[in-house]
Amino acid sequence: MELQLEIMAIMNVNATRMALLTLKKKIKSAERGHKLLKDKQDGLMQKFMGVIHEAKTAREEVEEKLGASFKNFIRASSLMESGFLESALLYSTAETNLGVETKNVMSVRIPTFDLKVEGEVVNYSMVQTSGELDISLQSFLDVFPLLIKLAEIEKSAEALAEELEKTRRRVNALEYRMIPDLKDTIKFIQMKLDEMERGAIINTMVVKAKIEAAA
């Protein structure tokens, strides 16, 4: 029995029936909370893996198209004088505005980006520029929304990962600390109450025996 008590994690409570009832209510609540958090953890993991797969696909597409855009731009640069190229790029009237909102996914604030582009990227004289420059600038313009979408997906993955880690810690705290401590304390109090009850019975029997002997 001494060895058993050494490995038990006993909470600092009085060994009373009221305390026993309170702890039994707490352990039911803890087990219910553990199940809800475990379900949330599983749901978050499933969502996180889906977002990771989406991010991988989006990144591959962005890298492919961005690489093609740079190749087009390098080709255009080789066909134009540097002064004409720099001048052409200064005439762009394009402006970008990025709106940011959030949505709630399993108690996680997920960002959503809304990109708006106004004006013209290609706004220079066609006489001293090459068609390759038009193609390269348009390809950069086309890949820009994909970059923003990739940023949105990766930020969502980051937020989900943080919430997943918090939930995992709470699940582990309940599963490996709080619930076992409650169980150990309930066992300890029950043992103490049983000892007290046996002691009371023995005292009663002793008193009864003394009364009978005196009679």
C-alpha positions, 0 to 999 in steps of 0.5 A: 500500500505504501508503494501505491501511495508514492506513485499516486498524485494526490490533490490538496483536498480534505478527505470528506464525502463532500469533497469526493462528490465534488471531485467526481463531478469534476472528473466527469466534466474533465472527461467530457472536455477531453472528448470534445478537445480530442474531436476538435484536434482530429478535425483540426488535423484533417483541415490542416493536412488539406490546407498543406496539400493545397499549399503544395499544389499552389506553390508548385503552380506559382514557381512554374509560372513565376519561373516562366515570367522571369525567363520572358523578362530576361529574354526581353531584356536581352533584346532591348537597351537598358535605358529603353527598358527602364523608361518603359517600366516607369510608365506603368499606371497599375495600382494594387489594393489588398483587402484583408478579412478573416473567417472563423474555421473551427475557432481559428481566425483564417485570413482572406485576401482580396486583390484589386488591380487598377490601371495598366502595366503595359503603358509605354510606346510600342516603337522602342520596346519588344513584344517579349516585354509585353508578354513578360509583364503580362505574365507577371501580372497574371501570376501576382494573384496566385502569389497572393492566394499562396500567401493566404493559404500558407497563413491559414496553415500557420494559424491552424498549426498554432491552434492545433498545438494549443489543442494538443497541449490541452488534450495532453494536460487533461489526459496525462495530468488532470484526469489521472490526478483526479482519479488518484485523489478519488481513490485516496479519499475513498480509501480514507473514508473506508478506513474511517468507516471501519474505525467507527464500526470497530469503536462502536463494537468496542463500546457495545462490548464494554456496555454488555460486559458492564451489564 
